[in-house]
Amino acid sequence: MEYLRGHTTITNREARALTHITGEQKMKGTLGRMVRRGLLEQVPGTHHGSTAYQVPANTTTAL
């Protein structure tokens, strides 16, 4: 989440580069849980290999 303080979006690849999670599917699950919890949302128009995530505009969660 700290990464998103200075960037508008994050991809699976970027998230894996920033963490110790090396598996693409494992990170996909992690990002999916964050979406379900309302911490992230998928950037409209992105999918499959180019899926990007952003902090929802109406979130009150502190980064």
C-alpha positions in Angstrom: 0.0 0.0 0.0 2.9 2.3 0.6 3.9 2.0 -3.1 0.5 3.5 -4.0 1.2 6.7 -2.1 3.5 7.7 -4.9 2.0 5.8 -7.8 -1.5 5.7 -9.1 -1.6 2.0 -10.0 0.2 -1.3 -9.4 0.4 -4.5 -11.5 1.0 -8.1 -10.4 4.5 -7.9 -11.7 5.3 -4.6 -9.8 3.8 -6.1 -6.6 5.9 -9.2 -6.9 9.0 -7.1 -7.5 8.3 -5.2 -4.2 7.5 -8.3 -2.1 8.9 -11.7 -1.4 6.0 -13.3 -3.2 7.4 -14.7 -6.4 4.5 -16.7 -7.8 2.2 -14.9 -10.2 -0.9 -16.9 -9.1 -0.1 -16.3 -5.4 0.2 -12.6 -5.9 -3.0 -12.7 -8.0 -4.7 -14.2 -5.0 -3.3 -11.6 -2.6 -4.4 -8.7 -4.9 -7.8 -10.4 -5.2 -8.2 -10.5 -1.4 -7.3 -6.8 -1.3 -10.0 -6.1 -3.9 -12.6 -8.1 -1.9 -11.7 -6.1 1.2 -12.1 -2.8 -0.6 -8.5 -1.8 -0.3 -7.9 -2.0 -4.1 -10.0 -2.0 -7.2 -9.2 -3.1 -10.7 -8.4 -0.3 -13.1 -11.2 -0.3 -15.7 -10.1 -1.5 -19.1 -7.2 -3.6 -17.8 -7.3 -7.4 -17.8 -5.3 -10.6 -18.2 -1.6 -9.8 -18.5 -2.1 -6.0 -18.1 -4.4 -6.0 -15.1 -3.7 -3.0 -12.9 -5.1 -2.0 -9.5 -5.7 1.3 -7.8 -6.9 2.6 -4.5 -10.7 3.2 -4.8 -11.4 6.9 -5.1 -14.0 6.8 -2.3 -11.8 4.9 0.2 -11.2 6.3 3.7 -8.6 3.7 4.4 -5.3 5.3 5.4 -2.4 4.2 3.2 
